[in-house]
Amino acid sequence: MNIQRYIYYILPILVMIVTTAVGQQKKLLKAEYEFEQKNYTKAEKLFSKALLSAGIDEKPDLLMKIAECNENMNQYEKAIEYYEQYVILSKNPAYDPVFHLGTLYLKTAQITKAKAQFENLLLQKPDNKELGRMLASCDFARNELQKTDLPAIINQEAINSEQSEFGLAWLNDYLVFASKRLGTDFSSIHGRTNQGFSNMYMAALDPMYNLYSYPVELKGEANSQYNDGTFAFDKNTNTAFFTQCKKVPERCQIYKGKYENEEIIDVSVLSFSNKENNFAHPSISADGQTLYFVSDMPGGFGGEDIWKANITSSGALENIQNLGDKINTEKDEMFPYIYENNILFFSSEGHVGMGGLDIFYSEIDQGVFSKPTNLGAPINSTSDDFSILLHQDGVGGMFCSNRENEEKSDDIFSFSHNLFSSNLTGTVNDSLKLTPVSQAKISYKTNSETEQIVSSDSQGKFVLPMASHPNCGATHKIVVEKSGYRTKTIDVACNYEDELIVLLSGGLHNNTLIGTVRDRNTDKPLDKALLVVTSVKGFQDTVYSTPEGIWRSENISPNDYYNVRASKPGYLSESKNILLSEEIAPGIISANNGIDTDFRLYPIELKKEFRIDNIYYEFDKSTLTDDSKIELGNLVNILTENPSITIQVNSHTDARGSDSYNQRLSDERGKSVVTFLIHQGIANDRLFSKGFGESALVVKNAKTDEEHQLNRRTTFEILGTAYNAEIINEGLEKEKVLADKYKNQNTSVSNHLKIDKPQSTKITGKYGVQVHATSKPVDVDIEMKQIADLIEKYGLKTVRINNMYKYQLGPVGDRDDANQLKKVLGERGYGDCFLIVMEQ
């Protein structure tokens, strides 16, 4: 073949190749442009055309781009398909697309696949915190999806369209929301979402049918030709706040206007807005003094953050603050909703969740936000869940989600349960026969007003619906009545979750335990001491002492064995066992008729000696008499009830005899008491002893036997709360100085007993709360189920030091945060809990 003929044949082929390559390059450039402009619908079509003629080496990148377009349009199943093809064809898949594939698996409830992706990535990046969060999210989602008997969630089909609805708010009695439905004056397709531009609508609730009317556009200047929503309304000033987004530049800003004659007028952009950053999702506190909003302006933690600003009496905005890293993350936080003035709801994809956006809430106490709590199922799902709105009475509400539809467009859903309360369930039994009591009348009262009345069934069971107790700031009581039985009244918290066991006593017996609680040092009555009364047959009662120190527990039945435990912050807890015979006469049971129901609590004070009465030894020996051992049983009880304290037993002699003899005798007697306590099961590393001989006489120059007896005494001194970083009583010295304080003292019991001194503790880090300490490990799920929500919220750390197991909640935050948690724990029956300093 000559050269001319060769050129004749090959030239068209070369031209076709070059033309195809140029065409392919144009498609890619156009696709990249549309992608950068967030016109994902057009970009996806262009990348797909380019894929048809792409070479094997080009296909992985194109597959990844098509997957990203579909992911940004919430077309998760299609995105997963293309990401999977990318992973198969790519020789070395990049981290980001594999991570995105894992998140999409989670969003579509393919939890096992999602977890496998994140675990494989974790092998490459073992220190990656984001992968750890996603693995925790997989576990959380699986647990939530396994829950049964969840409250109903209802799709509000009457106001939903095939496009997205979002941004819920109240405008007086109207529901306001944004919708991307077509059919308005400004209808056009948004390239990013393939839906219409959003406008704000309003709908009224028809109380007869409990349905919303067909929505109409919000009148006035709030809607524009581009995206509008979300909305907030301050009824104190008739001021509306809302978001408007412009096309060029593509930024969102918050505007405000007046609501007059059912339309929005006098619209103006907020003063802090600028063209460089986005501002959106306004929400107003109930008092109208604080605006919460979302922005990507500098000073945040990444992505969209939640901020707040004070609203002055003139309507100006000042003191703009980021809500901090307890709320905000490196991901997006959005759709803040402030309920009343003290609960912040928001959506986030940066905390542990179920996949996509989840709804969280944080309680606000004096400006401090609690650790966010995930609302879990059924409010949250593996899809995007956001924009929650509670009904005016706080019971039930609405939220938005893209669950349950193929288009993954956002719909409005409603719920009717109380987010902060669960059903109260219980059983009514006969206190003597322990058989079910049917048809008992159970009344639930809030601030003495009856909210709900139900009856027990044939098995004694009853259920009080959560809607009957929405107000956690009120006083709640359950009153149980049945003919032939005495009425039983029980104080109960609105968030009480355990099953109540109610024991009704028959009318033949009318016993009441009455006693007093006093300070052992001053003999002053103690107000608000907690008394927990339980019995072998299941009786349970919780009462508090009056300002006169008097406590009483009613409906006490005979022929039962009772335990009464008294506690108060700042005092050592004590308990008493009371056996009531079947023959006991109806009436008052107290110290007046020979039953020990009085408590004299030891205050927790350092450098304070407490005398142990009636401690005697054999003459000229350190051997305890039998009567003394009985008296020391009270000290054993105190140490058992307060497993976190460390004490020193001090022994004193009178001045008769030589100094050296008295010193030796007091040393041996102190050791003898400690040895007895150890034999009763008290850990030896909680016990110290010291003999003072005659060096600390109470009565100097004693002459009578009575005066010598006052000098011959055994006392104990509280060194501190064992291994705790801080003594309970504020203002006292830190326990870290104890080692130096006692290092020169004789603290060994005997040569064969090993006594370890408390180690000094450097006070750093954040605060937590020690809930419990014991010499034996406990089953947390059973023993601490009444604080399971707090354990889930803050985490529970178990620390073993020598023979003690310490259960610590946290870290919580600063000292004020921890004190607030301590108060909550006290209300839940953990009156002996105390603050600790924890590692980060």
DOBARO-293644 format. One record per residue (C-alpha): residue in one letter; x, y, z. Coordinates in steps of 0.1 Angstrom, whole numbers, plus 5000, padded with zeros to 4 digits. Layout:
<lovexs>
rest  X  Y  Z
A  X  Y  Z;
...
</lovexs>
This chain:
<lovexs>
rest  X  Y  Z
M  5000  5000  5000;
N  5015  5034  4991;
I  5016  5063  5014;
Q  4987  5082  4997;
R  4963  5052  5000;
Y  4974  5048  5037;
I  4966  5084  5045;
Y  4933  5081  5026;
Y  4922  5053  5049;
I  4937  5064  5082;
L  4929  5101  5081;
P  4891  5097  5086;
I  4897  5074  5115;
L  4921  5100  5131;
V  4896  5128  5126;
M  4868  5107  5142;
I  4890  5099  5172;
V  4900  5135  5177;
T  4864  5147  5172;
T  4852  5121  5197;
A  4878  5131  5222;
V  4870  5168  5218;
G  4833  5160  5222;
Q  4840  5139  5253;
Q  4861  5167  5268;
K  4833  5193  5261;
K  4808  5170  5279;
L  4830  5167  5309;
L  4837  5204  5311;
K  4800  5212  5308;
A  4792  5185  5334;
E  4818  5198  5358;
Y  4804  5233  5354;
E  4768  5222  5361;
F  4781  5203  5391;
E  4799  5233  5405;
Q  4767  5253  5400;
K  4749  5226  5420;
N  4726  5219  5390;
Y  4729  5182  5399;
T  4701  5171  5375;
K  4719  5184  5344;
A  4753  5173  5357;
E  4741  5138  5363;
K  4728  5135  5327;
L  4760  5149  5312;
F  4782  5126  5333;
S  4760  5096  5323;
K  4764  5104  5286;
A  4802  5107  5291;
L  4802  5073  5308;
L  4788  5056  5277;
S  4819  5064  5256;
A  4845  5065  5284;
G  4875  5043  5285;
I  4881  5018  5313;
D  4904  5041  5332;
E  4880  5070  5330;
K  4849  5051  5343;
P  4857  5051  5380;
D  4858  5089  5383;
L  4826  5093  5362;
L  4808  5067  5383;
M  4819  5086  5415;
K  4806  5119  5400;
I  4772  5103  5390;
A  4769  5089  5425;
E  4776  5123  5441;
C  4749  5139  5419;
N  4723  5114  5430;
E  4734  5116  5467;
N  4730  5154  5466;
M  4695  5150  5451;
N  4687  5124  5479;
Q  4684  5096  5453;
Y  4701  5073  5477;
E  4695  5039  5460;
K  4709  5052  5426;
A  4738  5067  5444;
I  4746  5034  5462;
E  4744  5016  5428;
Y  4771  5039  5412;
Y  4793  5040  5443;
E  4793  5002  5443;
Q  4803  5002  5407;
Y  4831  5027  5415;
V  4844  5004  5442;
I  4844  4974  5419;
L  4862  4991  5390;
S  4886  5013  5409;
K  4920  4997  5416;
N  4925  5017  5447;
P  4891  5032  5459;
A  4895  5066  5476;
Y  4885  5071  5512;
D  4857  5096  5506;
P  4835  5077  5482;
V  4838  5045  5503;
F  4829  5066  5534;
H  4799  5080  5515;
L  4788  5045  5505;
G  4788  5035  5542;
T  4767  5066  5551;
L  4742  5058  5524;
Y  4740  5022  5535;
L  4731  5035  5570;
K  4706  5060  5556;
T  4688  5031  5538;
A  4688  5009  5569;
Q  4714  4985  5555;
I  4732  4986  5589;
T  4753  4954  5585;
K  4768  4967  5552;
A  4773  5001  5566;
K  4792  4988  5596;
A  4814  4966  5574;
Q  4824  4996  5553;
F  4833  5017  5584;
E  4852  4988  5600;
N  4873  4983  5568;
L  4881  5020  5567;
L  4890  5019  5604;
L  4918  4994  5595;
Q  4933  5021  5573;
K  4927  5049  5598;
P  4926  5034  5633;
D  4926  5068  5650;
N  4898  5084  5629;
K  4872  5097  5654;
E  4846  5102  5626;
L  4847  5065  5618;
G  4843  5057  5655;
R  4812  5079  5656;
M  4797  5062  5625;
L  4803  5027  5641;
A  4786  5040  5672;
S  4757  5053  5651;
C  4753  5018  5634;
D  4750  5002  5669;
F  4726  5030  5680;
A  4704  5026  5649;
R  4702  4988  5652;
N  4691  4991  5689;
E  4665  5017  5680;
L  4651  4998  5651;
Q  4647  4967  5673;
K  4623  4985  5696;
T  4587  4974  5696;
D  4553  4989  5707;
L  4565  5024  5697;
P  4540  5053  5695;
A  4524  5060  5662;
I  4538  5084  5636;
I  4513  5097  5610;
N  4521  5111  5576;
Q  4501  5144  5572;
E  4489  5136  5536;
A  4464  5164  5536;
I  4492  5191  5535;
N  4520  5171  5520;
S  4528  5171  5482;
E  4550  5151  5460;
Q  4577  5177  5466;
S  4594  5186  5499;
E  4578  5202  5529;
F  4599  5215  5558;
G  4604  5244  5582;
L  4575  5241  5606;
A  4564  5270  5629;
W  4533  5284  5646;
L  4517  5317  5635;
N  4491  5321  5662;
D  4468  5292  5655;
Y  4481  5285  5620;
L  4507  5260  5610;
V  4533  5276  5587;
F  4557  5255  5566;
A  4578  5257  5534;
S  4570  5237  5504;
K  4586  5231  5470;
R  4553  5222  5453;
L  4547  5235  5419;
G  4518  5257  5408;
T  4526  5291  5423;
D  4532  5323  5405;
F  4569  5317  5406;
S  4569  5280  5396;
S  4602  5268  5381;
I  4625  5238  5386;
H  4655  5241  5409;
G  4685  5224  5394;
R  4699  5212  5427;
T  4668  5194  5439;
N  4648  5188  5406;
Q  4619  5203  5425;
G  4602  5237  5426;
F  4616  5266  5446;
S  4601  5267  5480;
N  4575  5291  5493;
M  4558  5294  5527;
Y  4523  5282  5532;
M  4499  5282  5561;
A  4471  5258  5571;
A  4445  5258  5598;
L  4435  5228  5620;
D  4399  5217  5618;
P  4392  5207  5654;
M  4361  5186  5644;
Y  4381  5162  5624;
N  4416  5169  5638;
L  4428  5175  5602;
Y  4446  5205  5586;
S  4428  5225  5559;
Y  4443  5227  5524;
P  4473  5250  5527;
V  4474  5285  5511;
E  4504  5307  5504;
L  4515  5330  5532;
K  4504  5365  5521;
G  4526  5395  5519;
E  4563  5400  5512;
A  4577  5368  5528;
N  4577  5348  5496;
S  4600  5355  5467;
Q  4609  5339  5433;
Y  4636  5318  5449;
N  4637  5295  5480;
D  4619  5308  5511;
G  4616  5292  5546;
T  4620  5286  5575;
F  4597  5308  5596;
A  4595  5320  5632;
F  4570  5342  5649;
D  4572  5364  5680;
K  4536  5368  5692;
N  4548  5394  5718;
T  4556  5419  5691;
N  4538  5404  5660;
T  4572  5401  5643;
A  4579  5374  5618;
F  4614  5361  5610;
F  4620  5340  5579;
T  4647  5328  5555;
Q  4650  5340  5518;
C  4677  5326  5495;
K  4689  5345  5464;
K  4701  5329  5432;
V  4731  5353  5426;
P  4750  5352  5448;
E  4736  5319  5461;
R  4733  5329  5497;
C  4705  5327  5523;
Q  4696  5356  5546;
I  4672  5361  5575;
Y  4646  5388  5571;
K  4620  5401  5595;
G  4586  5418  5590;
K  4554  5427  5607;
Y  4523  5405  5607;
E  4493  5427  5602;
N  4459  5419  5586;
E  4470  5383  5579;
E  4500  5393  5558;
I  4537  5400  5562;
I  4547  5437  5556;
D  4577  5460  5562;
V  4603  5434  5554;
S  4640  5441  5560;
V  4671  5419  5562;
L  4686  5415  5597;
S  4714  5437  5607;
F  4741  5411  5611;
S  4736  5396  5576;
N  4763  5398  5549;
K  4768  5385  5514;
E  4797  5363  5523;
N  4779  5339  5546;
N  4746  5320  5549;
F  4720  5328  5576;
A  4689  5307  5580;
H  4664  5288  5602;
P  4654  5314  5627;
S  4636  5304  5660;
I  4624  5327  5688;
S  4623  5319  5725;
A  4589  5322  5742;
D  4598  5354  5759;
G  4609  5370  5726;
Q  4643  5379  5739;
T  4665  5354  5721;
L  4669  5346  5684;
Y  4684  5312  5675;
F  4696  5307  5639;
V  4720  5288  5617;
S  4751  5302  5599;
D  4784  5293  5584;
M  4801  5325  5594;
P  4836  5325  5609;
G  4840  5314  5645;
G  4821  5281  5641;
F  4832  5245  5643;
G  4827  5235  5607;
G  4797  5234  5583;
E  4765  5250  5595;
D  4765  5259  5632;
I  4737  5271  5655;
W  4741  5306  5670;
K  4720  5329  5691;
A  4716  5367  5695;
N  4698  5388  5721;
I  4668  5409  5710;
T  4667  5442  5727;
S  4634  5460  5736;
S  4639  5481  5705;
G  4642  5450  5683;
A  4679  5453  5677;
L  4701  5423  5677;
E  4733  5421  5699;
N  4757  5397  5717;
I  4758  5371  5689;
Q  4772  5338  5703;
N  4780  5304  5689;
L  4763  5277  5710;
G  4797  5259  5715;
D  4810  5225  5709;
K  4785  5207  5731;
I  4759  5215  5705;
N  4779  5222  5673;
T  4802  5197  5655;
E  4823  5197  5623;
K  4792  5186  5604;
D  4760  5205  5599;
E  4736  5215  5627;
M  4704  5231  5616;
F  4667  5237  5622;
P  4670  5249  5658;
Y  4636  5251  5676;
I  4635  5266  5711;
Y  4606  5253  5731;
E  4595  5278  5757;
N  4628  5292  5770;
N  4647  5261  5782;
I  4647  5233  5757;
L  4665  5235  5724;
F  4657  5210  5696;
F  4679  5208  5666;
S  4690  5185  5638;
S  4725  5173  5633;
E  4745  5148  5613;
G  4776  5152  5636;
H  4764  5135  5668;
V  4758  5098  5672;
G  4726  5091  5654;
M  4706  5067  5632;
G  4718  5080  5598;
G  4714  5113  5580;
L  4700  5141  5601;
D  4687  5132  5635;
I  4667  5153  5659;
F  4683  5161  5693;
Y  4673  5181  5723;
S  4694  5199  5749;
E  4680  5214  5782;
I  4691  5249  5791;
D  4698  5257  5828;
Q  4711  5293  5834;
G  4726  5295  5800;
V  4743  5261  5802;
F  4733  5235  5776;
S  4731  5198  5786;
K  4747  5171  5765;
P  4724  5166  5735;
T  4700  5137  5737;
N  4690  5118  5705;
L  4652  5114  5704;
G  4656  5079  5689;
A  4628  5060  5673;
P  4601  5066  5663;
I  4609  5103  5658;
N  4643  5095  5643;
S  4649  5070  5615;
T  4678  5061  5593;
S  4665  5088  5569;
D  4668  5125  5574;
D  4646  5138  5603;
F  4644  5174  5612;
S  4624  5206  5618;
I  4604  5194  5649;
L  4575  5215  5663;
L  4556  5208  5695;
H  4520  5215  5700;
Q  4511  5245  5721;
D  4505  5223  5752;
G  4538  5205  5748;
V  4521  5171  5741;
G  4527  5157  5706;
G  4537  5177  5676;
M  4551  5174  5641;
F  4584  5170  5623;
C  4598  5165  5588;
S  4614  5134  5573;
N  4622  5119  5539;
R  4613  5084  5551;
E  4587  5062  5535;
N  4588  5075  5499;
E  4608  5066  5469;
E  4616  5102  5459;
K  4632  5109  5493;
S  4613  5142  5493;
D  4605  5156  5527;
D  4571  5151  5543;
I  4554  5164  5574;
F  4547  5137  5601;
S  4527  5141  5633;
F  4530  5123  5667;
S  4508  5125  5698;
H  4530  5113  5726;
N  4550  5133  5751;
L  4587  5133  5742;
F  4598  5135  5778;
S  4575  5111  5795;
S  4565  5075  5791;
N  4534  5056  5802;
L  4533  5050  5840;
T  4525  5014  5847;
G  4520  4996  5879;
T  4504  4967  5899;
V  4481  4969  5929;
N  4485  4941  5954;
D  4471  4932  5988;
S  4499  4939  6013;
L  4493  4908  6034;
K  4482  4882  6009;
L  4503  4896  5981;
T  4475  4889  5956;
P  4463  4913  5929;
V  4437  4939  5937;
S  4413  4944  5908;
Q  4391  4974  5902;
A  4412  4997  5923;
K  4407  5033  5914;
I  4440  5050  5904;
S  4439  5088  5902;
Y  4468  5108  5887;
K  4470  5143  5902;
T  4491  5172  5891;
N  4494  5201  5916;
S  4463  5185  5934;
E  4443  5186  5902;
T  4431  5152  5889;
E  4444  5146  5854;
Q  4435  5110  5848;
I  4416  5082  5864;
V  4420  5045  5855;
S  4413  5012  5872;
S  4434  4981  5878;
D  4425  4950  5858;
S  4420  4914  5871;
Q  4458  4910  5875;
G  4461  4943  5894;
K  4477  4960  5865;
F  4471  4996  5855;
V  4485  5021  5829;
L  4485  5059  5831;
P  4491  5073  5796;
M  4520  5096  5791;
A  4497  5124  5779;
S  4484  5127  5815;
H  4517  5140  5829;
P  4534  5164  5805;
N  4546  5189  5830;
C  4578  5178  5846;
G  4580  5210  5867;
A  4548  5202  5886;
T  4541  5180  5917;
H  4526  5146  5907;
K  4508  5121  5930;
I  4491  5088  5924;
V  4461  5081  5947;
V  4450  5044  5949;
E  4416  5037  5964;
K  4396  5005  5969;
S  4367  4997  5992;
G  4379  4977  6023;
Y  4415  4991  6019;
R  4431  5022  6032;
T  4438  5049  6005;
K  4474  5050  5993;
T  4491  5082  5981;
I  4524  5081  5962;
D  4546  5109  5950;
V  4560  5102  5916;
A  4581  5120  5891;
C  4566  5127  5856;
N  4596  5109  5840;
Y  4593  5078  5862;
E  4598  5047  5840;
D  4599  5017  5864;
E  4568  4997  5872;
L  4551  5009  5904;
I  4543  4982  5930;
V  4514  4995  5951;
L  4506  4975  5983;
L  4472  4982  5997;
S  4466  4975  6034;
G  4432  4963  6046;
G  4411  4984  6070;
L  4417  4961  6100;
H  4452  4976  6104;
N  4461  5012  6105;
N  4498  5014  6115;
T  4520  5044  6109;
L  4558  5046  6114;
I  4568  5079  6130;
G  4603  5090  6139;
T  4627  5119  6140;
V  4659  5128  6122;
R  4683  5150  6141;
D  4719  5162  6138;
R  4741  5141  6162;
N  4763  5170  6171;
T  4738  5198  6177;
D  4706  5177  6182;
K  4688  5201  6159;
P  4661  5186  6137;
L  4670  5179  6101;
D  4646  5191  6074;
K  4642  5173  6040;
A  4661  5142  6051;
L  4652  5113  6028;
L  4636  5082  6044;
V  4633  5051  6022;
V  4611  5024  6037;
T  4611  4988  6022;
S  4600  4955  6035;
V  4605  4918  6028;
K  4569  4916  6015;
G  4575  4943  5989;
F  4563  4975  6007;
Q  4580  5006  5994;
D  4577  5042  6005;
T  4598  5073  6001;
V  4592  5102  6025;
Y  4610  5134  6037;
S  4613  5148  6071;
T  4595  5180  6081;
P  4613  5212  6093;
E  4608  5197  6128;
G  4627  5166  6117;
I  4596  5144  6119;
W  4591  5116  6093;
R  4561  5093  6089;
S  4552  5064  6067;
E  4516  5053  6065;
N  4498  5020  6056;
I  4523  4999  6075;
S  4512  4963  6078;
P  4520  4939  6107;
N  4538  4906  6102;
D  4565  4921  6080;
Y  4602  4930  6083;
Y  4610  4966  6074;
N  4642  4985  6066;
V  4643  5022  6071;
R  4672  5042  6055;
A  4678  5078  6064;
S  4700  5101  6043;
K  4707  5137  6037;
P  4734  5155  6017;
G  4763  5164  6040;
Y  4755  5136  6065;
L  4763  5099  6068;
S  4734  5076  6059;
E  4721  5052  6085;
S  4695  5024  6084;
K  4674  5005  6109;
N  4657  4971  6107;
I  4622  4969  6123;
L  4603  4936  6128;
L  4566  4940  6134;
S  4547  4910  6148;
E  4513  4899  6136;
E  4499  4908  6170;
I  4509  4945  6170;
A  4479  4967  6177;
P  4468  4993  6151;
G  4482  5028  6157;
I  4514  5047  6158;
I  4547  5028  6158;
S  4575  5049  6173;
A  4601  5051  6200;
N  4573  5058  6225;
N  4562  5022  6223;
G  4596  5006  6221;
I  4604  5006  6184;
D  4636  5025  6174;
T  4625  5049  6146;
D  4647  5079  6155;
F  4679  5088  6136;
R  4708  5110  6147;
L  4729  5114  6116;
Y  4766  5122  6117;
P  4775  5153  6097;
I  4804  5148  6073;
E  4831  5170  6088;
L  4868  5168  6089;
K  4888  5174  6121;
K  4858  5164  6141;
E  4857  5135  6165;
F  4825  5116  6171;
R  4822  5097  6203;
I  4811  5061  6202;
D  4791  5056  6234;
N  4793  5024  6256;
I  4826  5011  6243;
Y  4843  4991  6271;
Y  4873  4969  6273;
E  4884  4942  6298;
F  4902  4957  6327;
D  4938  4967  6318;
K  4934  4951  6284;
S  4926  4960  6248;
T  4900  4932  6245;
L  4865  4944  6236;
T  4836  4933  6259;
D  4805  4917  6243;
D  4784  4948  6251;
S  4809  4970  6232;
K  4806  4947  6201;
I  4769  4953  6201;
E  4774  4991  6202;
L  4800  4989  6174;
G  4774  4973  6152;
N  4760  5008  6147;
L  4794  5019  6133;
V  4794  4988  6111;
N  4760  4999  6098;
I  4772  5034  6091;
L  4803  5022  6072;
T  4781  4998  6052;
E  4756  5024  6043;
N  4783  5049  6033;
P  4808  5027  6014;
S  4828  5057  6002;
I  4840  5071  6035;
T  4874  5065  6052;
I  4876  5068  6090;
Q  4902  5069  6117;
V  4894  5053  6151;
N  4908  5073  6179;
S  4913  5058  6214;
H  4918  5079  6246;
T  4926  5069  6281;
D  4923  5087  6314;
A  4953  5103  6331;
R  4958  5075  6356;
G  4990  5054  6349;
S  5022  5065  6331;
D  5022  5083  6298;
S  5040  5054  6280;
Y  5016  5028  6294;
N  4985  5049  6284;
Q  4999  5055  6250;
R  5005  5018  6244;
L  4971  5008  6258;
S  4953  5033  6236;
D  4972  5022  6205;
E  4962  4986  6211;
R  4926  4995  6219;
G  4922  5015  6187;
K  4937  4986  6167;
S  4913  4962  6185;
V  4882  4983  6172;
V  4896  4983  6137;
T  4902  4946  6137;
F  4866  4940  6149;
L  4853  4962  6120;
I  4874  4943  6095;
H  4860  4910  6108;
Q  4825  4924  6101;
G  4833  4928  6064;
I  4846  4964  6063;
A  4875  4968  6039;
N  4907  4974  6058;
D  4919  5002  6034;
R  4890  5023  6047;
L  4902  5021  6083;
F  4929  5039  6102;
S  4936  5039  6139;
K  4955  5062  6164;
G  4961  5060  6201;
F  4962  5094  6219;
G  4969  5080  6254;
E  4961  5108  6279;
S  4972  5136  6255;
A  4937  5149  6247;
L  4918  5149  6280;
V  4882  5161  6280;
V  4883  5168  6317;
K  4917  5179  6330;
N  4925  5171  6366;
A  4896  5146  6367;
K  4888  5134  6402;
T  4855  5114  6401;
D  4848  5081  6383;
E  4824  5100  6361;
E  4851  5124  6350;
H  4876  5097  6344;
Q  4850  5079  6323;
L  4846  5110  6301;
N  4883  5109  6294;
R  4883  5071  6286;
R  4866  5072  6253;
T  4866  5058  6217;
T  4858  5081  6189;
F  4860  5081  6151;
E  4870  5108  6127;
I  4860  5111  6090;
L  4892  5114  6069;
G  4872  5119  6037;
T  4853  5102  6010;
A  4876  5073  6000;
Y  4898  5081  5970;
N  4876  5110  5960;
A  4892  5142  5946;
E  4871  5165  5969;
I  4855  5163  6003;
I  4817  5166  6001;
N  4815  5196  6024;
E  4824  5227  6004;
G  4850  5248  6018;
L  4869  5220  6035;
E  4905  5211  6025;
K  4910  5189  5995;
E  4917  5152  6001;
K  4950  5155  5983;
V  4966  5168  6015;
L  4955  5139  6036;
A  4985  5118  6028;
D  5008  5145  6041;
K  4985  5152  6071;
Y  4986  5116  6083;
K  5020  5104  6070;
N  5037  5107  6104;
Q  5009  5090  6123;
N  5007  5054  6134;
T  4980  5041  6110;
S  4987  5003  6109;
V  4963  4980  6126;
S  4988  4952  6132;
N  5018  4938  6116;
H  4998  4913  6096;
L  4972  4938  6083;
K  4980  4960  6053;
I  4965  4995  6055;
D  4968  5017  6025;
K  4965  5055  6029;
P  4943  5075  6005;
Q  4964  5087  5976;
S  4966  5123  5967;
T  4945  5134  5938;
K  4954  5161  5914;
I  4923  5181  5906;
T  4922  5185  5868;
G  4898  5178  5840;
K  4860  5179  5840;
Y  4835  5172  5868;
G  4814  5142  5872;
V  4793  5126  5900;
Q  4801  5095  5919;
V  4768  5076  5923;
H  4777  5045  5942;
A  4806  5027  5958;
T  4807  4991  5970;
S  4831  4963  5979;
K  4813  4940  5954;
P  4805  4947  5918;
V  4768  4953  5910;
D  4746  4946  5879;
V  4742  4981  5866;
D  4712  4973  5844;
I  4693  4961  5875;
E  4707  4981  5904;
M  4708  5015  5885;
K  4678  5011  5861;
Q  4662  5042  5876;
I  4690  5063  5862;
A  4695  5044  5829;
D  4687  5075  5809;
L  4714  5095  5827;
I  4739  5067  5822;
E  4731  5067  5784;
K  4734  5105  5784;
Y  4766  5109  5803;
G  4783  5075  5804;
L  4791  5054  5834;
K  4827  5048  5844;
T  4835  5019  5868;
V  4867  5023  5887;
R  4882  4997  5910;
I  4906  5009  5936;
N  4919  4983  5960;
N  4887  4965  5972;
M  4862  4992  5962;
Y  4841  4995  5930;
K  4832  5031  5922;
Y  4805  5040  5897;
Q  4809  5074  5883;
L  4787  5094  5859;
G  4804  5117  5834;
P  4824  5136  5826;
V  4795  5161  5827;
G  4811  5195  5823;
D  4820  5223  5847;
R  4811  5223  5884;
D  4777  5239  5878;
D  4767  5212  5853;
A  4778  5185  5877;
N  4759  5201  5906;
Q  4728  5201  5885;
L  4732  5164  5878;
K  4738  5158  5915;
K  4705  5175  5923;
V  4687  5152  5898;
L  4704  5121  5912;
G  4693  5132  5947;
E  4657  5133  5935;
R  4661  5098  5921;
G  4671  5084  5955;
Y  4709  5088  5953;
G  4712  5114  5981;
D  4747  5102  5989;
C  4762  5111  5955;
F  4789  5137  5953;
L  4811  5156  5928;
I  4843  5142  5915;
V  4869  5155  5891;
M  4873  5131  5861;
E  4897  5128  5833;
Q  4886  5141  5799;
</lovexs>
